[in-house]
Amino acid sequence: MQTAIKRWMVATVMLITLPLVATACGFGEQTAEGYENASIAHTHDHWQQGAASPIPFMLLDVRTPEEYAAGHIKGAKLIPLQALADHLRDVPHDKQVYVYCQSGGRSARAAKFLAQHGYKNIENVKGGIEAWKAAGYPVEKRS
């Protein structure tokens, strides 16, 4: 009997929380431009889940190739801001997209651009790679 009650409670909690999780992360600060500002901690938490995340995602680095080579978040895709318009096909519409740069300026411009082109699940990573490193999170360097 207790097992049935536990199952019912778990199912109820999942039914209540699943819509919140499935409609993008929704935990960041929403901007008027149509994207969210995500904290470094939130981005890191999602990144740590990797392929096991219930919300598929990608990390988009909009810095220069030289900046990317000097240190980037493992698994991030590089599309420099100046090339983004020519590479929209490389940014999925069906995933949460975390956009970052060095400190947050270029990524905010990229997030706004993506939102203007119909992307719904865009998150600008506040503070960029500088904040990521300051928090002690790992970076990968291209050899």
C-alpha positions in Angstrom: 0.0 0.0 0.0 2.8 2.4 0.9 4.5 1.7 -2.4 1.3 2.7 -4.3 1.1 5.9 -2.4 4.8 6.7 -3.1 4.3 6.1 -6.8 1.2 8.3 -6.8 3.1 11.1 -5.0 6.1 10.8 -7.4 3.7 10.9 -10.5 1.9 13.9 -9.1 5.1 15.9 -8.5 6.3 15.0 -12.0 3.1 16.1 -13.6 3.3 19.4 -11.8 7.0 20.1 -12.5 7.4 18.7 -16.0 5.7 21.6 -17.8 8.0 24.0 -16.0 11.1 22.1 -17.0 9.9 21.4 -20.6 9.2 25.0 -21.5 12.8 26.1 -21.5 14.6 26.6 -18.3 12.6 29.7 -17.4 14.8 30.5 -14.4 16.7 33.3 -15.9 15.9 37.0 -16.1 13.7 37.6 -19.1 14.7 40.5 -21.3 12.5 42.7 -23.5 14.5 41.4 -26.5 13.1 37.9 -26.1 15.9 36.0 -24.4 16.9 35.2 -20.8 19.9 36.1 -18.9 21.3 32.9 -17.2 23.6 32.9 -14.2 26.9 31.1 -14.3 25.7 28.7 -11.7 22.6 27.8 -13.6 24.6 27.3 -16.8 27.1 25.2 -15.0 24.4 23.0 -13.5 22.9 22.4 -16.9 26.3 21.8 -18.5 27.1 19.2 -15.8 24.0 17.2 -16.7 25.4 16.8 -20.2 23.5 14.3 -22.4 21.4 13.2 -19.4 19.7 16.6 -19.2 15.9 16.4 -19.5 16.2 19.6 -21.6 18.5 19.2 -24.6 20.9 22.1 -24.9 24.0 23.5 -26.6 26.7 26.0 -25.6 27.4 28.6 -28.2 30.7 30.5 -28.0 30.5 33.7 -30.0 34.1 34.9 -29.4 36.9 34.8 -31.9 38.8 31.6 -32.8 41.8 32.9 -31.0 39.8 33.5 -27.8 38.1 30.1 -28.1 41.5 28.4 -28.5 42.8 30.2 -25.3 40.0 28.6 -23.3 36.4 27.5 -23.8 33.7 25.5 -22.1 34.0 21.8 -23.0 31.5 20.9 -25.7 30.9 24.5 -26.8 30.4 25.2 -30.5 32.3 28.2 -31.8 30.4 30.6 -34.1 32.0 34.1 -33.9 29.4 36.8 -33.6 30.4 38.4 -36.9 29.7 35.0 -38.6 26.4 34.2 -36.8 24.1 35.4 -39.6 25.8 33.0 -42.0 25.6 30.1 -39.6 22.0 30.2 -38.3 21.5 26.7 -39.7 24.1 25.5 -37.2 22.0 26.7 -34.2 19.2 24.3 -33.4 15.7 25.6 -32.8 14.8 22.5 -30.7 17.4 23.0 -27.9 18.1 25.4 -25.1 21.0 27.5 -26.4 23.4 29.1 -23.9 25.3 31.9 -25.6 28.5 33.2 -24.1 31.5 35.4 -24.9 34.3 36.9 -22.9 32.2 39.0 -20.5 28.6 39.1 -21.8 28.4 41.9 -24.3 28.7 40.0 -27.6 26.6 37.2 -26.3 23.8 39.6 -25.4 23.9 40.9 -29.0 24.0 37.3 -30.3 21.1 36.3 -28.1 19.0 39.3 -29.3 19.9 38.5 -32.9 18.8 34.8 -32.4 15.5 35.9 -30.7 14.8 38.2 -33.6 15.2 35.3 -36.0 12.6 33.1 -34.2 14.7 31.3 -31.6 12.7 30.8 -28.4 15.1 29.1 -26.0 18.0 31.4 -25.9 20.0 32.2 -22.7 22.7 34.8 -22.5 25.3 33.6 -20.0 25.9 36.6 -17.7 29.5 37.4 -17.2 30.7 35.1 -20.0 33.8 32.9 -19.8 35.4 35.4 -17.3 32.7 34.7 -14.8 32.8 30.9 -15.6 36.6 30.9 -14.8 36.2 33.1 -11.7 33.7 30.6 -10.3 36.4 27.9 -10.7 34.7 26.0 -13.4 36.9 24.1 -15.9 37.9 25.4 -19.4 39.3 23.4 -22.2 42.1 24.8 -24.4 42.6 23.9 -28.0 46.1 22.5 -28.5 
